[in-house]
Amino acid sequence: MAKSDKEPGAAGPPVIRKAKPAKTRTGLVRQARKINRALAEVYPYAHPELDFENPFQLLVATVLSAQTTDLRVNQTTPGLFAKYPTPEDLAVANPEEVEELIRPTGFFRAKTRSIMGLAKALRDEHGGEVPGRLEDLVKLPGVGRKTANVVLGNAFGVPGITVDTHFGRLVRRWKWTDSEDPEKIEALICEIFPKSDWTMLSHRIIFHGRRICHARKPACGACPIASLCPSYGEGEIDPEKAQKLLKYEKGGFPGQRLKPPPDYPGQAAPPMGAV
């Protein structure tokens, strides 16, 4: 997918023709949608990387995912949901027991307050069901717009943009925006793409950020959309060195989920404590 200026038989890594930032609004929209189409080819299997079986599990898992990896959450939630499968169960739990169960996710005391608080709110205000409206979700303890959009998009099929650290980093690298404000980024991206693209766009960008376009050292030399990127060259451009930076299925390592979707081409992650 990436275009190269390297001549046949030439030594060294190929020289990628770096894309120029769009100068007009129309140019930005075209460039952004082209990147989305390219990512759809690279990650046709993109999906939420938290294990869940119902909206309640996804809501709790997303709250727990703050300041930790989805893998650590996925390794932790089986024990939590086995003991507290419903909001009613979690609402009346012993906080110290919940803290011990979710300790591996970090910030376990604050997270315990959040997930028990939202469980009580679901029980008392929503009949034990997770609401399917953003305005209701963001009123729950520990739930912001990012968490609400994750739940809406993946548990209810309601399109939403998930602006996490990966998403924000990549849209700035692609010069779609220079904003650091998640709500401003969300509003901008919603204007660029049709609503039907929002949820899958989020998955594709987050997948790319986790696997190839890393924060500290992007694997530019192994990036299949390098020719579309105005920031090409910020990371490692040597193909062999860049290949070693790839993560999860791109690098041949286990993914984040213990129970990935059937079409995921990588390995399932191991449970907690597995060698």
Residue, then its C-alpha position, 0 to 999 in steps of 0.5 A: m500500500a505504501k509507495s516507494d521511490k527505491e530503484p530496483g537493485a538499490a541498496g538500503p531501505p526504500v524511500i517513501r514519498k511522504a504525504k503532505p498535510a491537506k491545505t483545504r477542508t476538502g483536502l483534509v476530508r479526502q485524505a482522512r477518508k483515504i486513510n480510513r479505507a486503507l486501514a479497513e484493508v489492513y485491519p478487516y478484523a478490528h474489534p473492541e479489545l475488551d472481553f465481554e458478553n453483555p453491556f454490563q460487562l463491557l461497561v465495567a471492563t471499560v471503566l477498569s481499563a483506565q490507566t492499564t492495558d485491556l489485557r490486564v482487564n481481560q485477565t481480571t474480569p473473569g473472576l469479578f464477573a463470576k462472583y458478581p454477574t449482575p449490577e444487583d450483585l455488585a451493588v451489595a458486594n463487600p468493597e474490600e473483596v472487590e478491591e482484591l479482585i480488581r487489584p491487578t488493574g491498578f487504582f483499585r480503590a477508586k475503581t471499586r468506588s466507581i464500579m460499585g457506584l455505577a452498579k448501584a445507579l443501574r439497580d436504583e435508576h435503570g432497573g438493573e439495565v445499562p441505558g442505551r443513551l449517552e446522556d444517561l451513561v455519562k451520569l454514571p460514576g466513573v463514566g465519561r464520553k469515551t467509555a459511553n461511546v465504547v458501550l454504545g458502539n459495541a453493545f448497542g450498535v449506536p455509532g460513536i467515536t472513541v477518543d483514547t490516547h492512541f486515537g488522539r495521537l494518530v489524528r494529530r500525526w495525520k494532521w487532522t487536528d492539533s487539539e489535545d482536547p478529547e471532546k474537540i477531537e470527537a466533534l471534529i472527526c464526527e464532521i469528517f466521517p459519516k456516522s456509519d463509519w464512527t465505531m469501526l474507524s475508532h477500532r481501526i485507528i486504535f488497532h493501528g496505534r497499538r500495533i504499528c504507530h506507537a507513541r515513542k517509536p512508530a514502526c514507519g518502515a513496516c507501516p502499510i499506510a506510510s505513503l499516506c502519512p504526513s509524519y512518516g519518518e518520525g519513527e524507525i524507517d528501516p524495514e527490518k528494524a521496524q518489523k521488530l517493533l510490531k506488536y500483537e498479531k503483526g509481530g506474531f505475539p498474543g493479542q489483548r483478548l482471552k476470547p477474541p472474535p473468530d476472525y481474529p488472525g492472532q493468538a488469544a491472550p493467556p489468563m492471569g498467571a499463565v506461563 
